[in-house]
Every structure is written in structure tokens, then in C-alpha cells.
Amino acid sequence: MGYLRYMPSEKSFNTDIDTLIYNEIGGLDTMPDVAGIGLFDGNNFGIYVGNGDAIFASYDIGNIVKSPVSEGNWISWCTFEGINYTQEVVDKINEIQNPTEENTEEKNENGE
């Protein structure tokens, strides 16, 4: 929730958002390399921070941890309501949710 409540222009937190609403988009193989994308492991959330790393609250350790996405149990990526994502993320979501004939043909040619 801190990620959603942080106002970078004021460098402070607010309490306007009190509910986490997320949209699970796809598997990690479809995730754009854009910092700020949410990660989901089926129970917990993390934030992709770029360079292959994620941050998340670790219940085992008791604090915020930064580690490679590949070392986590992440199964999918998501977006959070209240965040304005870059056009690259919006385009990727549209591509996944509304595949074009061209994208489908490319995947079929590759055997996928």
C-alpha cells in the first residue's frame, strides 16, 4: 500500500487509497521490462524495480527485501489501480488481451 500511497512530487505518503485493487495480466514471460509493474506469487505481491530485481515485504525476514525476480516464487505480473503506467505497459496489456492475427501467426510460426 505504501507504493500506492506515495506522492513523489511531495515526497510524502497520503491515505487516499485504502484498498489494494490489482489486475493479473500474464505470466512472467510476457512481462515488460518496466519498473513499477506488480508481481504476484499467488498470495503475495512485489514490485518490479528494474534490472531483473523485485522488492517485497518478507514475512520470514520481517522487512523489505530486494532480490532477483528469478530467485522468487513469482508466477505472474499485474497492475494496480491508482497507478498511471507507461504506454509500453498499456501496449503490452492490449497485446495480451487482444491478440492480433499478426501476433498469433508469429507465435504459431515459432511453435508456440
Secondary structure, DSSP 8 states (H G I E B T S, - for coil): -HHHHEETTTTEE--S--S--EEEEEEGGG--S-TT-EEE-SS-EEEEEETTEEEEEETTTTEEEEEEGGGS---EEEEETT----HHHHHHHHHHHS--HHHHHHHHHTT-
